[in-house]
Amino acid sequence: MSEKKVSLLEGFKAFLTRGNVIDLAVAVVIGAAFTNIVNAVVKGVINPLVGAFGTQDLDNYSSCLQGPCAKDPATGEMDGIEILWGSVLSAALSFLITAAVVYFLMVLPMAKYLARRAAMQAAKEGVQETLEVSELEVLKEIRDALVAQRDGGASGVGGAGTGGFGTGGPGEDGGGALPGRGGER
């Protein structure tokens, strides 16, 4: 009962070479690059468009929670507590754009492809099942005909002494219901 122990290094190697890990790594790299593109579109196009309708760029919108919200020119620090809701709105827009692009360009087409593939597979299995049922019915009919022929031997049709389809008796070639079997069962 000696079980082969897998070393730590071998287990790690198996984990890394598993297909899912490599696919996940590729997805993370592509996702990071795609996020950079979406962030650039939001900061370079959407924020200035919002700024065109408002008074400033979207990232610059904020509210003062407490005290005078003014930057000290000497230190550059903010006096008071400032809530940067424009940055939060910008991040939310980035998320929505990313989610929409991923859904409409990746998830939806893949779902349609998989549904089409499943329908084709189901149709193929349905045809195969129909063929199997048809073959089964034919085999049942053959079995029933052979049983009827054998049971009909008492009335003189294909019995043990007559040889069935052939003219020979038991043990002779060509006799009985099946070729080469004779009249014996």
C-alpha positions in Angstrom: 0.0 0.0 0.0 2.7 2.5 -0.8 1.3 5.6 -2.4 3.6 7.7 -4.5 3.9 11.0 -2.8 3.9 14.0 -5.2 6.6 16.4 -4.4 5.8 20.1 -3.9 7.6 21.1 -7.1 5.8 18.4 -9.2 2.4 19.6 -7.9 3.3 23.2 -8.7 4.4 22.2 -12.2 1.2 20.3 -12.8 -0.8 23.3 -11.5 1.0 25.7 -13.9 0.7 23.5 -16.9 -3.0 22.9 -16.4 -4.9 24.6 -19.2 -7.2 26.7 -17.0 -4.3 28.5 -15.4 -2.8 29.5 -18.7 -6.1 30.6 -20.0 -6.7 32.7 -16.9 -3.3 34.3 -17.2 -4.0 35.3 -20.8 -7.4 36.7 -19.8 -5.8 38.8 -17.0 -3.2 40.3 -19.4 -5.7 41.1 -22.1 -8.1 42.5 -19.4 -5.4 44.8 -18.1 -4.6 46.1 -21.6 -8.3 46.5 -22.3 -8.8 48.4 -19.1 -6.1 50.8 -20.1 -7.9 51.5 -23.4 -11.2 52.1 -21.6 -9.6 54.4 -19.0 -8.0 56.4 -21.8 -11.4 56.7 -23.6 -13.1 57.9 -20.4 -10.4 60.4 -19.5 -9.7 61.6 -23.0 -13.2 61.7 -24.5 -16.0 61.3 -21.9 -14.6 63.5 -19.2 -14.0 66.4 -21.5 -17.5 66.0 -23.0 -19.0 66.2 -19.6 -16.8 69.2 -18.9 -18.2 70.8 -22.1 -21.7 70.6 -20.6 -20.6 71.5 -17.1 -18.0 74.0 -15.8 -15.0 71.6 -15.5 -13.6 68.2 -16.2 -15.5 65.3 -14.6 -12.5 64.4 -12.4 -12.5 67.9 -10.9 -16.1 67.8 -9.6 -16.2 67.6 -5.8 -18.1 68.7 -2.8 -16.9 70.0 0.6 -18.0 68.0 3.5 -16.5 70.1 6.3 -14.7 73.4 6.5 -13.5 75.6 3.7 -12.4 73.4 0.8 -9.6 75.5 -0.5 -6.0 74.5 -1.4 -3.3 76.1 0.7 -1.1 77.7 -2.0 2.0 77.3 0.2 1.7 73.5 1.0 -0.7 72.4 -1.8 -2.8 70.6 0.8 -6.6 70.8 1.0 -8.2 72.6 3.9 -11.4 70.8 5.0 -12.8 67.5 3.9 -13.4 67.1 0.2 -15.5 64.4 -1.5 -14.3 63.7 -5.0 -17.6 62.4 -6.5 -16.5 63.3 -10.0 -13.7 60.7 -9.8 -16.2 58.1 -8.5 -18.5 58.9 -11.4 -15.6 58.6 -13.9 -14.7 55.2 -12.4 -18.3 54.1 -12.6 -18.5 55.1 -16.3 -15.3 53.2 -17.0 -16.8 50.1 -15.4 -20.1 50.5 -17.3 -18.2 50.9 -20.6 -16.0 47.9 -19.9 -19.0 45.8 -18.9 -20.9 46.8 -22.0 -18.1 46.0 -24.4 -17.3 42.7 -22.7 -21.0 41.7 -22.8 -21.8 42.8 -26.3 -18.6 41.8 -28.0 -17.6 38.7 -26.1 -20.3 37.2 -23.9 -23.3 37.6 -26.1 -21.7 36.2 -29.3 -20.2 33.3 -27.4 -23.5 32.5 -25.8 -25.2 32.5 -29.2 -22.4 30.3 -30.6 -22.7 27.8 -27.7 -26.5 27.7 -28.1 -26.3 27.1 -31.8 -23.7 24.4 -31.2 -25.9 22.7 -28.5 -28.9 22.8 -30.8 -26.8 21.1 -33.6 -25.6 18.5 -31.1 -29.1 17.9 -29.9 -30.4 17.5 -33.4 -27.5 15.1 -34.2 -28.3 13.1 -31.1 -32.0 13.1 -32.0 -31.2 11.7 -35.4 -28.9 9.1 -33.8 -31.6 8.2 -31.3 -34.2 7.8 -34.1 -31.8 5.5 -36.0 -31.2 3.5 -32.9 -34.9 3.2 -32.2 -35.5 2.1 -35.9 -32.8 -0.5 -35.7 -34.2 -1.7 -32.4 -37.6 -2.1 -33.9 -36.3 -4.0 -36.9 -34.3 -6.3 -34.6 -37.5 -6.9 -32.5 -39.4 -7.8 -35.6 -36.7 -10.2 -36.7 -36.7 -11.8 -33.2 -40.5 -12.0 -33.2 -40.5 -13.6 -36.7 -37.9 -16.2 -35.6 -39.8 -17.0 -32.4 -43.0 -17.4 -34.3 -41.3 -19.6 -36.8 -39.8 -21.8 -34.1 -43.0 -22.0 -32.2 -44.9 -22.7 -35.4 -42.8 -25.9 -35.8 -45.4 -27.9 -34.0 -47.9 -27.1 -36.8 -45.4 -28.2 -39.4 -43.8 -24.9 -40.4 -40.0 -24.8 -39.9 -40.0 -27.4 -37.1 -37.0 -29.5 -36.0 -37.7 -32.4 -38.4 -38.5 -30.4 -41.5 -35.5 -28.1 -41.5 -37.3 -24.7 -41.6 -36.4 -22.8 -44.8 -34.0 -25.5 -46.0 -34.8 -29.0 -47.0 -32.4 -30.8 -44.8 -32.9 -32.2 -41.4 -31.1 -31.5 -38.1 -27.4 -31.0 -38.5 -27.5 -30.8 -42.3 -26.2 -27.7 -44.0 -28.9 -25.3 -45.1 -31.6 -26.6 -42.8 -33.4 -24.8 -40.1 -34.3 -21.1 -39.7 -30.7 -19.9 -39.7 -28.2 -21.0 -42.4 -25.7 -23.6 -41.2 -27.5 -24.3 -38.0 -29.8 -27.1 -38.9 -33.1 -27.6 -37.3 -31.8 -28.0 -33.7 -32.0 -25.3 -31.2 
